[in-house]
Amino acid sequence: MLIKKIVTIAAVVSGLALAACNTVEGAGRDVESVGEAVSDVAK
């Protein structure tokens, strides 16, 4: 029973970590696109 709880907690934590990575990656792309737009306007 304890092992089942540990496996469940590990799966939830892994899922949250993957979701956070995708969120950070998407935010990085957004910041990059804003930087490119500002650079284009400056030119």
BELQUI-V354634 format. One record per residue. RES is the residue in one small letter. PHI is phi as a letter, one per 30 degrees, with the letter a starting at -180 (none if undefined). Layout:
# BELQUI-V354634
res=RES phi=PHI
res=RES phi=PHI
This chain:
# BELQUI-V354634
res=m phi=none
res=l phi=d
res=i phi=d
res=k phi=d
res=k phi=d
res=i phi=d
res=v phi=d
res=t phi=d
res=i phi=d
res=a phi=d
res=a phi=d
res=v phi=d
res=v phi=d
res=s phi=d
res=g phi=d
res=l phi=d
res=a phi=d
res=l phi=d
res=a phi=d
res=a phi=d
res=c phi=d
res=n phi=d
res=t phi=d
res=v phi=d
res=e phi=d
res=g phi=d
res=a phi=d
res=g phi=d
res=r phi=d
res=d phi=d
res=v phi=d
res=e phi=d
res=s phi=d
res=v phi=d
res=g phi=d
res=e phi=d
res=a phi=d
res=v phi=d
res=s phi=d
res=d phi=d
res=v phi=d
res=a phi=d
res=k phi=d
